[in-house]
Amino acid sequence: MDNINIASLYIGLNILIVLFLAINVIRHRRGKGIGLGDGGDPEMLRAIRTHGNATEYVPAALIGLVLLSMSAQPGWVIHVGGALLTIGRVLHASGLIKSSGVSKGRLIGTSCTLVSLLWIGVFCLLNAI
């Protein structure tokens, strides 16, 4: 598998995660008749924040994966960054959808996401210098 295909794998998976989370927000809006905001509904707020959190972190990581795929980095570097991001986003979303409190999913998911951003960022910088 060449670098662009490796990046495409994780880009595709993370786009589908963001899409699933957007559909979850829409489902809650329609089911509860909430047109704007969270309507004071805790489930709606969790759905909005779960989607919002993904849209805050995923784009930068995906841009980094594209740049790494265009560089001379070995494929495993892209796999590590992409896998950490994907696992992190799934765990974070599953933890937050279930509870607004502290959960293992949120803790491990956030950690994986931040480590993936650090990994991707460092390798982008190494590539630049």
Steps between C-alpha positions, in 0.01 A plus 500: 500500500655833400491811718204669333291185540597473866395862557181441299407212730512716813351804328206290381445344841512835679266664249253218566537550877423873463206416270361249752525761776325761281218255428474437874446875557235512223324194645482662843377831353220334307405263781481774760380786280803716580574741217793694645733448791449219747154596624615426855512130418810322636498233226483769233788687662711181508424431133594856403824495702599155376471619141655839579796343675575284196477799267745689723776239481456284191561756219850601615602136539368410155690787340811373674440146372470630144826691534675196647369283217661739251835487679772241517381373838464123531144367491509389863529864609168577328343182640594591857359853473187388317429202724544703818268768365233253389508294819498819705198645323299176527578462871433865579168500312381175658591628847336840459184374329432278803580747778596863549711398801851362510536170317780271386394553139534876524829483690668248270341655191621848585847366579521311169381806310753732662784251452400462133511878453839515669627210285371647174620849589849387593541295183373790288761725664773239452401478137526878465848524648 
